[in-house]
Amino acid sequence: MDNLDFEDNEVGRMISMICAVANDGVIGNKNQLPWPHLPSDMKWFSKQTRGNVVVMGRRTWHSLGLMKPLPNRINIVVSRQAEIAGANTVITDNVNQRVIDLQQEYPARDVFIIGGAQLYRSTMPITKKFYITRIYSDYPGDTYLDIEVLLENTKILQEKVIDASEEYPKHAFQIFQRVT
Ligand SMILES: NC(=O)c1ccc[n+]([C@@H]2O[C@H](COP(=O)([O-])OP(=O)(O)OC[C@H]3O[C@@H](n4cnc5c(N)ncnc54)[C@H](OP(=O)(O)O)[C@@H]3O)[C@@H](O)[C@H]2O)c1
């Protein structure tokens, strides 16, 4: 597929989120991604997060089904209540402070919130950059994100649109940055 290299206009590391969203804000179904395998999105996710810190909610950790961390990234799984087998768990009632602490602990890396919906919503106030894959297609879902609310007070930095093909729906890779 096309080169997905974007110039990074940012100086300094920051707290970012990365999320793929289909029509009507659908992001999950039955604790899985709602759409069939989309290799370009997997590649995008890997490229952005590799070498960085990824923070996820307990349900997303289980949805990965790996029972071990994503490779080449520092993996943190958050819970309010319990250690999670095989995961580097942070138990906290103040996730935003813990994420800010992680950014200070790893100043040479970006911290990426990688889902799911609960964690995206909690960390929205401290998220500065938004890596959004828009999938322009309908899928059944039980987990949603109001992407328009999420992207209030942001400006778009980059967009790359991938036209529909026989195999894959139209989708776009977008990067937004908070302006206020
Ligand atoms: N489309 C995408 O890009 C994308 C990305 C990731 C996930 N997903 C999908 O999203 C769905 C899962 O999302 P979800 O919203 O149900 O669950 P989630 O956010 O992945 O996990 C929820 C759990 O994580 C912990 N947690 C979340 N927010 C917390 C906070 N502020 N402080 C402390 N702990 C917190 C809690 O664990 P405890 O209950 O242990 O306290 C909570 O029950 C799945 O379908 C998954 O496939 C989609």
The ligand as a Gaussian input file, in Angstrom:
#p B3LYP/6-31G(d) Opt

LIG

0 1
 N      -11.443000       0.334000      17.352000
 C      -10.389000       0.484000      18.134000
 O       -9.439000       1.191000      17.783000
 C      -10.363000      -0.218000      19.460000
 C       -9.253000      -0.084000      20.297000
 C       -9.263000      -0.748000      21.529000
 C      -10.348000      -1.512000      21.874000
 N      -11.400000      -1.606000      21.034000
 C      -12.586000      -2.387000      21.399000
 O      -13.186000      -1.758000      22.522000
 C      -13.838000      -2.763000      23.311000
 C      -13.329000      -2.667000      24.745000
 O      -13.577000      -1.371000      25.248000
 P      -14.283000      -1.129000      26.675000
 O      -14.619000       0.315000      26.756000
 O      -15.394000      -2.135000      26.838000
 O      -13.177000      -1.547000      27.734000
 P      -11.667000      -1.039000      28.076000
 O      -11.626000       0.446000      28.215000
 O      -10.694000      -1.700000      27.169000
 O      -11.477000      -1.744000      29.489000
 C      -12.327000      -1.410000      30.542000
 C      -11.678000      -1.776000      31.843000
 O      -10.379000      -1.177000      31.938000
 C      -10.209000      -0.585000      33.208000
 N      -10.331000       0.858000      33.085000
 C      -10.890000       1.583000      32.082000
 N      -10.845000       2.903000      32.349000
 C      -10.230000       3.007000      33.564000
 C       -9.909000       4.102000      34.380000
 N      -10.228000       5.351000      34.046000
 N       -9.278000       3.857000      35.557000
 C       -8.953000       2.603000      35.925000
 N       -9.273000       1.501000      35.194000
 C       -9.894000       1.713000      34.020000
 C      -11.335000      -1.150000      34.065000
 O      -10.876000      -2.419000      34.507000
 P      -11.429000      -3.140000      35.857000
 O      -12.845000      -3.537000      35.539000
 O      -10.493000      -4.294000      36.037000
 O      -11.353000      -2.133000      36.967000
 C      -12.454000      -1.275000      33.049000
 O      -13.470000      -2.199000      33.423000
 C      -13.524000      -4.097000      22.636000
 O      -14.584000      -4.455000      21.767000
 C      -12.270000      -3.796000      21.837000
 O      -12.141000      -4.673000      20.725000
 C      -11.434000      -0.970000      19.843000

